[in-house]
Amino acid sequence: MLSYKTKRKSRKILSFGIIWTLLGWLFLFIEQTALIDAKASQQEAIEVTPKIFLFASLAVFLVGMVVGYLELTFLNKLFIRKPFYKKVLFKLFFYLILFSLIMLVLYPIASSIELGVHLFSATIWQRYMDFLFSTVHLSTLVQLSASLFISLIYAEISDNLGHGVLQNFIIGKYHRPKEEHRIFLFTDMKDSTAIAEKLGTKKYFSFLRDYYDCLEDPIIKFGGDVYQYIGDEIVITWAYKTGIKENNCLRTFFEMKKALQANTEFFLENYGYIPSFKGGMHYGEVTTGEIGALKKEIVFSGDVLNTTARIQDACNTYNSDLLLSQELAKLLDFDKGFVFSEIGEVSLKGKNESLTLVKVQKINPK
């Protein structure tokens, strides 16, 4: 079984492969149409036969996957603090070198397939040398650069909108509102106002950014998605089945706590404070759909969000880091390393009906 993090990463890498393949087909169509209209072809250009088309499609798809892999595992982390235009320039330089090496491999293979001669024959390599100093080579580099730029734009927009949001916009998943069951976790940083006053606006912003970065992996690890950042609050959501499975929603909360503990020294050295948080969790039916005119978003609408926020507010009253609704607690496995303590019926602020809350603690293994 692949982990949620691996699945998410694989989907992102696959999106690069698909984008590069579709753009490759588009550029190939334009190029071949131009050659037909001109009633001529350059000697260095490879004639597109069914075999060449299949080879080119597979090659472009794999190149896209390689780019996606490099982006997600290396280059994104390397340039994470750089503005977008600098990211593109640095990456363009890096990939132009990479693409030149790739063409050193792929062009001779394609020529060998087209001409039906041995890969290491003098004819193939003379043709490759001619190709290097031809307009066909320049055109290929421009096409690869365009594919790179578009895929980087797609990845950047996707990251800014959130996991799966851009894809859902494109396929129109929520063009018409849908009802679905989801689990929500509202977290709130403790003593955030006092920390902000001590650090000042600019340093507090850096503090928040590092805080969010620290919590990213635990959220992804157990199949969660960040719905919103609201100041120092994070709203996390799971599809119902994903959140319930193996107590993923609970495991996320305590893994987030663990991640902060592991970075205690970092926060103390850089800010003099160790961030901590409390959370409220609930589940229920929401209506999900696209909303907005000047700025479109995919939003969740339903009483479950308001109720979850009120449960989180009650953490201070009952001296608990994590409170759940009894409805959600009944769906979770009590024997998976957690202790559930029922508080009883509680009147939540702004709610007419009372709700039974449950306090949750993790059993520390000996």
Summary of the structure (lengths in Angstrom):
residues: 366
radius of gyration: 26.6
end to end distance: 27.9
largest distance: 84.6
contacts: 1065
relative contact order: 0.08
helix: 59%
strand: 18%
